[in-house]
């Protein structure tokens, strides 16, 4: 298969074709305008000849018409113009030698108004002006004629110049267009050369932008932005791979250590049972980690099918708080729900439940024992706002963006103790975003953190009445 021509050649080709068509239109219009002008000049000359011929006609004393023209006006040997005169009854008065080849005038069709027409006789074209005039009170028919051959020869010369000059002009313009296209595309070739040097190991390099205001500069800026996103994605992938490897290595090492220890010497059935139980706990942790990673990968690929419906956030929060109350009670904590019915959003109930569950579970893990955790839901303009307020150590400003990254931990040791994988808040972020919302964290006024989830509020008819919220309901 033949390679497609370069952009430079295509630009030159399109430029030449468009220029050729424009020149054809221009040349055609010019030729028609010149031809029209020449014909008008010829008609004006015929009109002058007609008036001159009228002056050469006179009535003789015997009542006949006489022609007094001189050789300067109408020589018999002049071949490009002539004059003819007839009486009203068709009797010829005068016919010049040049116009003798023309057929007589049809007197029946002659009118008082002068009439122009073109005649072709023996492949020779003539332009004539025929009309009637009064001489000594008698009506006569007068026709003057001029050959169009000189005019046609001039028009032919003009046409030859236009036809022969047109390809030459297009060729010169095409060569100039090729040079201009080459100069215009040189910066793109430079960008391509620079971009070719940027590999996966040199994503920190950027293209030079000599003029950020022109099209090439804007293209280079967009490419640099793409490289920046690729660099960020590669960095995240490297961190994710390292963290995932670390997370998978730890339970595998524990399982291997327990197995090797138990094989060194004979154990009782109860000891073997305890060892197998410990190994199964690590297997469960591995399974949970793999399932979570698979869920996140499906979310990144956009293959998770959502079943959107109207979800009452207040009822959902109270249901989740009831199911997590046991975990809070084990740490002497108390969950307080400040939410009422009627704050509804359009979302996937199960996915949204997972997001809220992970945020509340995170607050339980990192809040001190015997502390209070407040969960409140309110309507703010056209949004539903859910806040989880804890009294934990808080999140430093430099960690507030990364805390939702996968496997990110502020305190590695405390996370290990709590059994977390570092994926809970990442799942929450994905679940909120996929439902059209946003999640953030900030410091609480009384210490600790406030995790805030904002979702678009579902719209209801104007007659819909929302129930009165239940304030400060403990769970």
Order of alpha helices (4+ residues) and beta strands (2+ residues): alpha-beta-beta-alpha-beta-beta-beta-beta-beta-alpha-alpha-alpha-beta-alpha-beta-beta-alpha-beta-beta-alpha-alpha-beta-beta-beta
